[in-house]
């Protein structure tokens, strides 16, 4: 255990420039700050950040107002007796997540109108807070169940956790304002009620842990971290009551965090919990806990994670399945689990410097998180399956999607955790582009733009030129550098075998991982060229639900086939990819050669027979476009699949 | 629409001999009666009937008493204010299903002690009935929600439906007793409240329809059938409120029964609804409705049904998935859905005489319904997946399984619909062994025993000798026959290609379907020999989750491999069946040749790579026992799979 607890960098004069999520109080690496990275507004991520600021934030606010989720705060403030409350027990958290996003956004760029809306929302929250700091609109007020009467599913501490994360964003961007005051009072209340000598219980949905840990960092007050540690230690002893479908595993209350071997149960819960646990492990110097978490991550990634980086294969409990249980069609892969996995990977990357965390983070961002919002930023996927058999219907601007699934993006959900989560992630995403360690800058995510860091030896400014992921050329110009040697590292993604690096010294073939072109000086230009030609990827044979299939990837993007691109008379269930013919690049997707069996005999009997094949009228050879998975369903409701049945050709043996 | 409504055969002097579920008021075929078939107590089904009578009935009664589900009736009778009611809204129905089973059992054989227990239970029910006939322990009494305040999930009419089915069993076995009186009052209440001019709504869980239709048959009162028809016609217009995870499709309230193209939504709901709809269609001569239902059945069987006959692939809503969505591992295949499918298939068989309904019924009975109870009849599977990766734990006699899944049979469940459903099905199962049409008897299920029918021309008595399904020889001796020609038909199962039939005329090779050996006379002996050697069965290539696998069947039994039978060091995920070597019969199972890849490289990275195979240390050739699926998990908690990955050999092309 550590003796010191370093205060975060909040309220420093250059707060906004350095502001970022995840500021470990120990360790040598730090992520980029809001003002240290600027992505061009037309790049892959830059354009998404722009749409998030221009459309998604207002969209989320409007929906919450319309559905009465904000009115819930007013009702509590007025002391009304609540008969029918709007929304679920966790609806408060959606506002907090939105405010976190707005706080990061305001930290990037001042916007008086947005600031005024932010202040107005905070005032409504503050009015609903009880004198003792308790804050929740679903419990503890007239007509509502008593405080903390449903720790398993009540989400009261979960809500506070998101409030704290919003306050952290505010503190780190230089504001010690009403939201921070509300958060501090709520956090103090939590520490009083659930601290040593208090109620020895925990919240069914982890989040308070990561919220408290980061709030402790941002305020410099150790006791919040200690309370996070208390909640962590309490977990895994079967404290929460079990109900049908809500097992101890669902809540990660089956096994102590440091004894578990894999992430399990509800995926978002598991990933938020692990993120908070990494924060505690790092800040307390608990290497055993960190080792347990990295082992759990490794097990989970190698046996319970989709090609997209998606996690959580079960719809029933929104949870991880067993090892190798990775159905493409019923893949849940919740958008929020992708965000939780990103939060976790970033923390592990800062803690260890290991490139594998960056690789998974990039995969997840491109193929889970970026899949959710449409181009307008006002409709979202909640689940991100790798196969959809029945084309989705329509959700008009009026429609709330009652189910977390479906083949079309919906403007809002009955359980609407994903849109606001996308908002806060995108508002701060450029801070994940790089990290700094001493006099070394490591580039993690690639996008055209500018980076500027005050290193120990002085300022380093970089210009990145790239059309990544559409193109594999990434050119970094050192616009400014200290006179003493500083170094730069570029991530060569795990899939990018055979990449080349070019410096003034010449061209070299690179191993995957970190490429360090040597000390750089002002004016240096280094180029990384990764191969973004389409490539074939096979699943582990132990993934039963993917046996006999192959996927096509291109750079960091997973591709898919949509029924939209099949000729008339050919169903998506009829096509098989000929893996003997490599798909060719086409636009941002590919063209694959497929064989379609059309006119398959319909027998009207059980779909099992004494021969392996079904009679069919004709086999057609087709050249079929594949599109990036993140764009699926955008043109029209469609059938879609990522894992494509393979025609066994000379490329494969038995 | 018909003008006449024939009275059932209840209360006839030979009531008990002819008593049976499903007595259509129109049509030419009738099922066997309780007293017309006797299976030997040691045969496959006879032994299960014996265990059901000796153990399961008492087991179910004891659990319901212990958990307070029976006390619920007493509490209502006393007028207590209910604070915490035991069990779910549908717990009343478990008692009614048990009483239906007891009624059939008492119809087979008088048992004074069982009769006394039956009467005592009925008295408790009667005491809880309101003066106007309303009967439910979860609504409409002090401390409970008002009557019919939750039509979607309240299950009040569902409960009444099961009460009516129990009363039908009582009426048909010659008793017009208190249970029948209670049922009549409840049915009359339902007709008053929900009849023409009454509340135009319906129950979220179908069952009242089949209950009313059969009660109308048993009492001869047409208005009950009419009310069933009203409920059917009301369904499919989006009347029930929709909640998250409880869509209109879940309740079959999305599309009118006669417009649907497949069974969909919650599987048990869908199958009970279809059963009631067949009853109404048959009794009213509504051929269009019957045609719609047979088309739905055909679609469902050919695209939404497992090799076991199991239906319902989704855990989340206990529902049918999309076409071709048949994961072996997450197959829900609820035991009750197997019973619902049997109820439906039997009705369609009586309505049409088509052998395909008998074939599915047999498959489902052997590979879903018989799988549920263990040999003692006191522990049950609820879900019947075709693959289990993680061996189940233990449920002691004390344990209630909170989840409807798991790899070990449990004595009871939080939602415990399956044990009592097994009870009523097994108590009457021998009535499904044959049906009669004019002077012809058709044998449907095979078991050693005696059959005796009063045909139009006189008595026909048959003795069946067989060890089926362990052996394929079935010998039928005509012990007694009328002097005028009568005929006998034996079902040659759809899987039994190349079967032979032997009569005094010689031996012939038979087509599958109905074999009619010609007119039979007293003393004739006819033998059917079906091939029960192990055979390989492949899934339709459109079933994505089964691609690259093969199953082994033997006679009507689906076989499986259990980890219990693998040598040390070989995991079930390592083995592939060599389809080039036909499995050999061994006991009631088989011995298959498999190739095991052991020492598979663990990479600690995503389970996807640029090569199709994984490095492994060794390939071993094994001879592995396969056991009947209905016996899986009996020896020890195990991993299990029915669909076994296949080694592509010379038997298969691409």
Interface residues (C-beta under 8 A of the other chain):
Chain A: X242 X243 X244 X245 X247 X298 X301 X302 X303 X305 X307 X314 X315 X316 X321 X322 X323 X324 X325 X326 X327 X328 X329 X330 X356 X360 X363 X387 X389 X390 X402 X403 X404 X414 X415 X494 X497 X535 X536 X537 X538 X539 X540 X541 X542 X543 X544 X545 X547 X548 X549 X550 X551 X573 X600 X602 X603 X604 X605 X606 X607 X608 X609 X610 X611 X612 X613 X614 X645 X647 X648 X649 X651 X652 X653 X654
Chain B: X242 X243 X244 X245 X247 X298 X301 X302 X303 X305 X307 X314 X315 X316 X321 X322 X323 X324 X325 X326 X327 X328 X329 X330 X356 X360 X363 X387 X389 X390 X402 X403 X404 X414 X415 X494 X497 X535 X536 X537 X538 X539 X540 X541 X542 X543 X544 X545 X547 X548 X549 X550 X551 X573 X600 X602 X603 X604 X605 X606 X607 X608 X609 X610 X611 X612 X613 X614 X645 X647 X648 X649 X651 X652 X653 X654
